[in-house]
């Protein structure tokens, strides 16, 4: 705990503020869901939420457990299908994609599939799910995850979803849509973007009470640090109270 | 087309389109006949050891749990499973030893509830093998290609990743754009199981809410068993034919199954039984616990109605209906546990 808010609350609030009113976002389970709900209740009432199982533009009444939960199409503008949603992503209608990850590298490639060897996994994780689709097809991908040396790694155990692959031009050479890719990474320590020239992760802001040294010490790869690093705005009283309304039992925000 | 890359994953469920047309011609009758049967009969008639099985819904939303339980009860073995996504359905099938191979887009997890101890342990110990990776879009477009009767469909997913390396997809140079593009092979499951809101005795089925990938899957699969919350009169179907998602000639068996998705959600009808799913997630941390669960809820009961009594009967079902209708708030016992 830093001050009176938790790391999870901070992560959610910062991610929520990145979403713009009048844009669309592909929402995954957990933190992304709650961040998108918070954005809609604060600065972005006309944020269009889409869910991979088919929900389009719902008025979410309670925190969904699944991206296929009926809460993801409650009072929605459409209850559609996965083919429809994924096609919308592929044809360019979805502005933001929101992902979680078990591991990330300097180019924003992520692993959600396996820890250890793929053939004989130490820990088998769920796999791509819709993650590869989001990371391939949405215009801007935001990754929300916890940061430490096991998660910010030099080499992923498995590249489940493409970031900038091996650097500038990597996505285009692979055939991925032009001008897509990771946009921001939000962790409990700071906010990161990607350098235009090298496509490597660069620090944008550190959270209150977190030093640049701490951020660097919690990564196996070198994080670029510009001369000027902002300090993130902590969650406001209003944001925190809305979070408690969205998740009254604390199933996500108390983690 | 110049081939740029070949995925190393096992190609599951692919048939030459002409061979499939031939199969359809011989095996799929367009006769309007009453296809109602019990879960026991449907599973024993249409699901065989070694089959490639696909399940509709979304892993724990609108899933045919009545049929999943019956597969476990009949101790089917060496199934190959489509997991896109697999959540509670695949966790039980894999954890109980029915499945030896998986093509995984999403598997071994319970979304917000965390990872699935049973199926994870099974795959980490090598008792079940992931033979191909995919993404949710990638898998569903494999069904789209099958539904269209074409050998593959191009898409812009998987590119550049190890998900591609472990998939059965191929990357070629697109003859139109010149850019690399993924070709996803058509996928025809031997059997698909889909739980629907209502259908008539012939199998003409309606689904309330999102379709997920069930329109494509119902047309891609060779055999199709549907379980249904309710059997309605043919007249109801014909009075609003635009609501039919699955027409009868795709369907091989109709299993009447009120609450057939329990403990998973049925949109507009009942919510997840988090207490029951929590019991499974706790017990399935050990092999003994899995055995205890299966004995109590599957092997030890005659049929689904006996199971519904065991999980709390009418009182529990009423509660789940009220939670789904937003008249009561849900309780999440696993969330309390994870905080300890």
Boltz contact constraints between the chains, C-beta under 6 A:
constraints:
  - contact:
      token1: [A, 29]
      token2: [B, 111]
      max_distance: 6.0
  - contact:
      token1: [A, 29]
      token2: [B, 112]
      max_distance: 6.0
  - contact:
      token1: [A, 30]
      token2: [B, 112]
      max_distance: 6.0
  - contact:
      token1: [A, 52]
      token2: [B, 136]
      max_distance: 6.0
  - contact:
      token1: [A, 53]
      token2: [B, 58]
      max_distance: 6.0
  - contact:
      token1: [A, 53]
      token2: [B, 210]
      max_distance: 6.0
  - contact:
      token1: [A, 53]
      token2: [B, 212]
      max_distance: 6.0
  - contact:
      token1: [A, 54]
      token2: [B, 210]
      max_distance: 6.0
  - contact:
      token1: [A, 61]
      token2: [B, 326]
      max_distance: 6.0
  - contact:
      token1: [A, 65]
      token2: [B, 112]
      max_distance: 6.0
  - contact:
      token1: [A, 66]
      token2: [B, 61]
      max_distance: 6.0
  - contact:
      token1: [A, 66]
      token2: [B, 111]
      max_distance: 6.0
  - contact:
      token1: [A, 68]
      token2: [B, 58]
      max_distance: 6.0
  - contact:
      token1: [A, 68]
      token2: [B, 61]
      max_distance: 6.0
  - contact:
      token1: [A, 70]
      token2: [B, 267]
      max_distance: 6.0
  - contact:
      token1: [A, 73]
      token2: [B, 209]
      max_distance: 6.0
  - contact:
      token1: [A, 73]
      token2: [B, 210]
      max_distance: 6.0
  - contact:
      token1: [A, 79]
      token2: [B, 209]
      max_distance: 6.0
  - contact:
      token1: [A, 79]
      token2: [B, 210]
      max_distance: 6.0
  - contact:
      token1: [A, 81]
      token2: [B, 211]
      max_distance: 6.0
  - contact:
      token1: [A, 82]
      token2: [B, 140]
      max_distance: 6.0
  - contact:
      token1: [A, 82]
      token2: [B, 212]
      max_distance: 6.0
  - contact:
      token1: [A, 82]
      token2: [B, 213]
      max_distance: 6.0
  - contact:
      token1: [A, 83]
      token2: [B, 140]
      max_distance: 6.0
  - contact:
      token1: [A, 86]
      token2: [B, 137]
      max_distance: 6.0
  - contact:
      token1: [A, 90]
      token2: [B, 156]
      max_distance: 6.0
  - contact:
      token1: [A, 121]
      token2: [B, 124]
      max_distance: 6.0
  - contact:
      token1: [A, 124]
      token2: [B, 108]
      max_distance: 6.0
  - contact:
      token1: [A, 124]
      token2: [B, 120]
      max_distance: 6.0
  - contact:
      token1: [A, 124]
      token2: [B, 123]
      max_distance: 6.0
  - contact:
      token1: [A, 124]
      token2: [B, 124]
      max_distance: 6.0
  - contact:
      token1: [A, 126]
      token2: [B, 106]
      max_distance: 6.0
  - contact:
      token1: [A, 126]
      token2: [B, 108]
      max_distance: 6.0
  - contact:
      token1: [A, 126]
      token2: [B, 109]
      max_distance: 6.0
  - contact:
      token1: [A, 127]
      token2: [B, 104]
      max_distance: 6.0
  - contact:
      token1: [A, 127]
      token2: [B, 106]
      max_distance: 6.0
  - contact:
      token1: [A, 128]
      token2: [B, 105]
      max_distance: 6.0
  - contact:
      token1: [A, 128]
      token2: [B, 135]
      max_distance: 6.0
  - contact:
      token1: [A, 128]
      token2: [B, 163]
      max_distance: 6.0
  - contact:
      token1: [A, 129]
      token2: [B, 106]
      max_distance: 6.0
  - contact:
      token1: [A, 129]
      token2: [B, 136]
      max_distance: 6.0
  - contact:
      token1: [A, 130]
      token2: [B, 136]
      max_distance: 6.0
  - contact:
      token1: [A, 132]
      token2: [B, 135]
      max_distance: 6.0
  - contact:
      token1: [A, 132]
      token2: [B, 157]
      max_distance: 6.0
  - contact:
      token1: [A, 132]
      token2: [B, 163]
      max_distance: 6.0
  - contact:
      token1: [A, 133]
      token2: [B, 135]
      max_distance: 6.0
  - contact:
      token1: [A, 133]
      token2: [B, 137]
      max_distance: 6.0
  - contact:
      token1: [A, 133]
      token2: [B, 157]
      max_distance: 6.0
  - contact:
      token1: [A, 136]
      token2: [B, 157]
      max_distance: 6.0
  - contact:
      token1: [A, 158]
      token2: [B, 162]
      max_distance: 6.0
  - contact:
      token1: [A, 159]
      token2: [B, 161]
      max_distance: 6.0
  - contact:
      token1: [A, 159]
      token2: [B, 162]
      max_distance: 6.0
  - contact:
      token1: [A, 160]
      token2: [B, 163]
      max_distance: 6.0
  - contact:
      token1: [A, 162]
      token2: [B, 160]
      max_distance: 6.0
  - contact:
      token1: [A, 162]
      token2: [B, 161]
      max_distance: 6.0
  - contact:
      token1: [A, 165]
      token2: [B, 160]
      max_distance: 6.0
  - contact:
      token1: [A, 174]
      token2: [B, 159]
      max_distance: 6.0
  - contact:
      token1: [A, 174]
      token2: [B, 160]
      max_distance: 6.0
  - contact:
      token1: [A, 175]
      token2: [B, 159]
      max_distance: 6.0
  - contact:
      token1: [A, 175]
      token2: [B, 179]
      max_distance: 6.0
  - contact:
      token1: [A, 175]
      token2: [B, 180]
      max_distance: 6.0
  - contact:
      token1: [A, 175]
      token2: [B, 181]
      max_distance: 6.0
  - contact:
      token1: [A, 176]
      token2: [B, 159]
      max_distance: 6.0
  - contact:
      token1: [A, 251]
      token2: [B, 332]
      max_distance: 6.0
  - contact:
      token1: [A, 251]
      token2: [B, 335]
      max_distance: 6.0
